[in-house]
């Protein structure tokens, strides 16, 4: 079952009215998925092992198709791709916590990822971060009068106020059928509007909940339900930071732990104009 169940919804999904803005794209996932889709295994008769290979041209065309779809969906005439620096060279690893994303060390990335990014950078206006991630780049550059922010990570989308395009299309499973198979509906890509209040609150929320995909623990044991006792969108940043510290102390962690985690989750520490990184620090 798809929620795109009539012609009007389908037309809106695939094409929006043209505008004069630039699609500011967090493109890491586009490159990753393209390489994953076009990777293949081949048996090496000399080593007796299967080896992974990449069809780079096919991967480029795969990524190009996704980019063209995003341009139609957002109505933008221009675009800018943004890619992360090597995960081992970001300031979060070198200046904050060397274990950042260490939970991914055992992951095997698809072959050809670096080469595909280079191909895309030659074909489109692009930037590869130096010590920063694509998340930091797009958040720092974002100006609602110039750009439409395009990303799939809710942490990026919720970090700045505005109307953004979430290009993540996924299947939402709703349970088991009588036949024993999960039923699902397709959740399409869509525009998401983020208020100034939500954007200001989001780093404090993330600081407490952490991010398991990036190996950020947060305040261990304080989940979305419990954190309401400490922070809220109606409080000031000063009040929310005091709430974050109390949340950490309630589970035996310190303010230093909270500061480290805030520096890992906060996406407002980079200035793309000066290329400077300023680690987040409590104002008081």
C-alpha positions as a printed NumPy array, in Angstrom:
array([[  0.   ,   0.   ,   0.   ],
       [  1.347,   3.417,  -0.912],
       [  0.211,   6.795,   0.358],
       [  0.764,   8.064,  -3.175],
       [ -2.694,   6.845,  -4.119],
       [ -3.902,   9.453,  -6.596],
       [ -2.55 ,  11.313,  -9.62 ],
       [ -2.29 ,  14.642,  -7.815],
       [ -0.085,  13.173,  -5.069],
       [  2.064,  11.338,  -7.593],
       [  2.563,  14.506,  -9.663],
       [  3.475,  16.505,  -6.537],
       [  5.967,  13.821,  -5.511],
       [  7.824,  13.782,  -8.805],
       [  7.684,  17.462,  -9.729],
       [  7.265,  20.807,  -7.982],
       [  6.952,  24.326,  -9.332],
       [ 10.281,  25.824, -10.523],
       [ 11.984,  28.319,  -8.216],
       [ 15.187,  30.348,  -8.222],
       [ 16.785,  28.588,  -5.267],
       [ 19.779,  26.259,  -5.068],
       [ 19.344,  22.695,  -3.864],
       [ 21.896,  22.438,  -1.023],
       [ 22.367,  18.671,  -0.949],
       [ 23.898,  16.503,   1.768],
       [ 25.065,  13.992,  -0.826],
       [ 26.946,  11.368,   1.21 ],
       [ 24.056,   8.917,   1.117],
       [ 23.498,   9.437,  -2.61 ],
       [ 27.078,   8.35 ,  -3.349],
       [ 26.978,   5.506,  -0.826],
       [ 23.719,   4.037,  -2.161],
       [ 24.887,   4.349,  -5.772],
       [ 28.078,   2.407,  -5.013],
       [ 26.147,  -0.173,  -3.039],
       [ 23.694,  -0.701,  -5.901],
       [ 26.395,  -1.113,  -8.556],
       [ 28.88 ,  -3.233,  -6.661],
       [ 29.345,  -6.842,  -7.716],
       [ 31.324,  -9.893,  -6.609],
       [ 33.724, -11.761,  -8.84 ],
       [ 35.638, -14.935,  -8.141],
       [ 39.432, -14.584,  -8.292],
       [ 40.892, -17.816,  -9.616],
       [ 44.361, -16.917,  -8.329],
       [ 43.402, -16.259,  -4.713],
       [ 40.394, -18.581,  -4.625],
       [ 38.271, -15.848,  -3.065],
       [ 35.343, -13.689,  -4.088],
       [ 36.301, -10.022,  -4.544],
       [ 34.146,  -6.908,  -4.702],
       [ 34.297,  -4.698,  -7.773],
       [ 32.542,  -1.498,  -8.778],
       [ 30.932,  -0.424, -12.021],
       [ 31.78 ,   3.25 , -11.57 ],
       [ 29.965,   4.422, -14.681],
       [ 26.797,   2.659, -13.583],
       [ 27.203,   4.102, -10.079],
       [ 27.638,   7.602, -11.522],
       [ 24.479,   7.217, -13.602],
       [ 22.629,   5.882, -10.557],
       [ 23.665,   8.937,  -8.511],
       [ 22.91 ,  11.238, -11.426],
       [ 19.374,   9.838, -11.64 ],
       [ 18.797,  10.516,  -7.938],
       [ 20.151,  14.061,  -8.268],
       [ 17.92 ,  14.777, -11.258],
       [ 14.902,  13.473,  -9.346],
       [ 15.735,  15.756,  -6.406],
       [ 15.927,  18.734,  -8.763],
       [ 12.462,  17.939, -10.109],
       [ 11.062,  17.319,  -6.641],
       [ 12.378,  20.583,  -5.194],
       [ 11.841,  22.697,  -8.307],
       [ 15.396,  24.049,  -8.016],
       [ 17.283,  25.061, -11.144],
       [ 20.735,  24.879,  -9.517],
       [ 22.412,  22.536,  -7.054],
       [ 25.402,  22.107,  -4.806],
       [ 26.635,  18.724,  -3.594],
       [ 28.313,  18.425,  -0.195],
       [ 30.387,  15.469,   0.973],
       [ 32.027,  14.567,   4.286],
       [ 35.722,  14.42 ,   4.984],
       [ 37.173,  11.032,   5.864],
       [ 35.494,   9.84 ,   9.065],
       [ 38.905,   9.529,  10.724],
       [ 39.823,  13.149,   9.999],
       [ 36.796,  15.049,  11.241],
       [ 37.197,  17.464,  14.142],
       [ 34.844,  15.286,  16.201],
       [ 37.501,  12.561,  16.143],
       [ 40.648,  14.688,  16.327],
       [ 39.438,  17.34 ,  18.785],
       [ 36.513,  15.866,  20.752],
       [ 36.365,  12.077,  21.069],
       [ 38.582,   9.583,  19.265],
       [ 35.876,   6.892,  19.593],
       [ 33.363,   8.89 ,  17.535],
       [ 31.837,   6.495,  14.954],
       [ 34.224,   3.766,  16.111],
       [ 31.194,   1.452,  16.107],
       [ 31.436,   1.572,  12.313],
       [ 35.021,   0.33 ,  12.165],
       [ 33.831,  -3.213,  11.46 ],
       [ 31.619,  -2.072,   8.584],
       [ 32.697,  -2.681,   5.017],
       [ 31.999,   0.329,   2.832],
       [ 31.145,  -0.311,  -0.824],
       [ 34.066,  -0.141,  -3.218],
       [ 34.563,   2.917,  -5.408],
       [ 33.093,   5.434,  -2.961],
       [ 36.049,   7.838,  -3.072],
       [ 36.275,   7.599,  -6.868],
       [ 32.54 ,   8.218,  -7.302],
       [ 32.666,  11.322,  -5.115],
       [ 35.512,  12.634,  -7.263],
       [ 33.489,  11.978, -10.431],
       [ 30.48 ,  13.796,  -9.004],
       [ 32.647,  16.724,  -7.91 ],
       [ 33.886,  17.113, -11.493],
       [ 30.347,  16.965, -12.887],
       [ 28.548,  19.269, -10.422],
       [ 29.257,  22.258,  -8.158],
       [ 30.502,  20.443,  -5.068],
       [ 32.514,  20.61 ,  -1.881],
       [ 34.222,  17.885,   0.135],
       [ 34.633,  18.863,   3.764],
       [ 38.026,  19.322,   5.372],
       [ 37.77 ,  18.132,   8.987],
       [ 33.99 ,  18.492,   8.814],
       [ 31.06 ,  16.403,   7.657],
       [ 28.498,  17.169,   4.988],
       [ 26.049,  17.848,   7.829],
       [ 28.228,  20.707,   9.09 ],
       [ 28.681,  22.108,   5.587],
       [ 24.999,  22.345,   4.682],
       [ 23.922,  23.679,   8.078],
       [ 26.623,  26.366,   7.994],
       [ 25.836,  27.415,   4.417],
       [ 22.056,  27.357,   4.683],
       [ 20.28 ,  30.619,   3.927],
       [ 16.504,  30.29 ,   3.336],
       [ 16.593,  33.069,   0.76 ],
       [ 19.195,  31.229,  -1.33 ],
       [ 18.867,  27.514,  -0.666],
       [ 16.514,  24.622,  -0.178],
       [ 18.218,  22.252,   2.235],
       [ 18.141,  18.669,   0.922],
       [ 19.014,  15.864,   3.335],
       [ 17.737,  12.572,   4.688],
       [ 19.007,  12.8  ,   8.269],
       [ 16.467,  14.22 ,  10.72 ],
       [ 19.344,  15.578,  12.793],
       [ 20.405,  17.788,   9.886],
       [ 16.878,  18.791,   8.921],
       [ 15.933,  19.733,  12.488],
       [ 19.112,  21.762,  13.055],
       [ 17.983,  24.826,  11.091],
       [ 14.613,  26.508,  10.691],
       [ 13.057,  26.465,   7.244],
       [ 11.279,  24.352,   4.643],
       [ 13.571,  21.46 ,   3.736],
       [ 13.365,  18.485,   1.381],
       [ 13.805,  15.072,   3.022],
       [ 14.798,  12.779,   0.152],
       [ 14.516,   9.584,   2.23 ],
       [ 11.896,   7.265,   0.759],
       [ 11.292,   4.179,   2.835],
       [  8.912,   1.37 ,   3.678],
       [  7.18 ,   1.595,   7.062],
       [  6.273,  -1.851,   8.363],
       [  3.027,  -2.077,  10.3  ],
       [  2.946,  -5.652,  11.583],
       [  2.303,  -9.217,  10.578],
       [ -0.412, -10.402,   8.23 ],
       [ -2.281, -13.683,   8.567],
       [  0.178, -15.129,   6.065],
       [  3.019, -14.24 ,   8.382],
       [  4.441, -11.45 ,   6.211],
       [  4.809,  -7.858,   7.319],
       [  2.486,  -5.37 ,   5.685],
       [  3.887,  -1.957,   4.915],
       [  3.261,   1.355,   3.264],
       [  5.647,   3.439,   1.247],
       [  6.647,   6.675,   2.978],
       [  7.668,   9.084,   0.219],
       [ 10.187,  11.885,   0.232],
       [  8.596,  15.145,   1.331],
       [  9.051,  18.753,   2.355],
       [  9.498,  19.244,   6.097],
       [  8.972,  22.58 ,   7.83 ],
       [ 11.109,  23.216,  10.907],
       [ 10.344,  26.094,  13.27 ],
       [ 12.896,  28.344,  14.98 ],
       [ 11.773,  26.846,  18.296],
       [ 12.425,  23.271,  17.177],
       [ 15.802,  24.162,  15.658],
       [ 16.936,  25.847,  18.892],
       [ 15.736,  22.897,  21.006],
       [ 17.107,  20.081,  18.83 ],
       [ 20.794,  20.068,  19.948],
       [ 19.735,  19.728,  23.6  ],
       [ 17.384,  16.875,  22.677],
       [ 20.173,  15.14 ,  20.743],
       [ 22.682,  15.712,  23.53 ],
       [ 20.506,  13.714,  25.923],
       [ 19.289,  10.973,  23.577],
       [ 22.619,  10.529,  21.769],
       [ 22.898,   8.763,  18.419],
       [ 23.535,   5.023,  18.38 ],
       [ 24.383,   5.007,  14.658],
       [ 27.336,   7.344,  15.349],
       [ 28.309,   5.745,  18.648],
       [ 27.183,   8.769,  20.71 ],
       [ 25.858,   7.47 ,  24.058],
       [ 24.031,  10.544,  25.352],
       [ 22.696,  10.424,  28.916],
       [ 22.511,   6.653,  29.321],
       [ 19.016,   5.556,  30.278],
       [ 17.321,   8.91 ,  29.648],
       [ 15.184,   8.366,  26.58 ],
       [ 12.624,  10.561,  24.78 ],
       [ 10.001,   9.97 ,  27.478],
       [ 12.2  ,  10.799,  30.486],
       [ 13.93 ,  13.807,  28.936],
       [ 10.685,  15.779,  29.164],
       [ 11.478,  16.101,  32.866],
       [ 14.617,  18.063,  31.997],
       [ 14.172,  20.051,  28.766],
       [ 11.403,  21.405,  26.534],
       [ 10.849,  23.632,  23.515],
       [  9.327,  26.304,  25.763],
       [ 12.521,  26.787,  27.793],
       [ 15.42 ,  29.097,  26.975],
       [ 18.77 ,  27.673,  25.807],
       [ 20.235,  28.455,  29.233],
       [ 17.405,  26.573,  30.961],
       [ 17.69 ,  23.652,  28.566],
       [ 21.424,  23.348,  29.132],
       [ 20.83 ,  23.283,  32.894],
       [ 18.29 ,  20.536,  32.218],
       [ 20.792,  18.58 ,  30.123],
       [ 23.345,  18.692,  32.955],
       [ 20.7  ,  17.494,  35.449],
       [ 19.767,  14.65 ,  33.104],
       [ 23.397,  13.522,  32.938],
       [ 23.899,  13.846,  36.68 ],
       [ 20.707,  11.82 ,  37.296],
       [ 22.386,   8.78 ,  35.708],
       [ 25.813,   9.269,  37.274],
       [ 27.439,  11.202,  34.429],
       [ 29.069,  14.626,  34.609],
       [ 28.77 ,  18.004,  32.926],
       [ 32.001,  17.183,  31.095],
       [ 30.267,  14.134,  29.594],
       [ 27.407,  16.395,  28.533],
       [ 29.757,  18.914,  26.895],
       [ 31.561,  16.171,  24.96 ],
       [ 28.269,  14.804,  23.679],
       [ 27.022,  18.272,  22.739],
       [ 30.185,  18.831,  20.704],
       [ 29.536,  15.541,  18.913],
       [ 25.89 ,  16.243,  18.015],
       [ 25.883,  20.007,  17.511],
       [ 26.016,  21.114,  13.859],
       [ 26.651,  24.807,  14.49 ],
       [ 30.383,  24.663,  15.184],
       [ 31.694,  25.343,  11.678],
       [ 31.854,  28.601,   9.748],
       [ 32.066,  27.888,   6.007],
       [ 33.136,  31.466,   5.268],
       [ 36.186,  31.489,   7.533],
       [ 36.679,  27.678,   7.468],
       [ 37.011,  27.85 ,  11.263],
       [ 35.761,  25.305,  13.793],
       [ 34.648,  26.656,  17.168],
       [ 33.805,  23.908,  19.632],
       [ 30.526,  24.432,  21.46 ],
       [ 30.895,  25.75 ,  25.007],
       [ 28.198,  26.68 ,  27.57 ],
       [ 27.702,  30.442,  27.361],
       [ 27.848,  30.829,  31.117]])
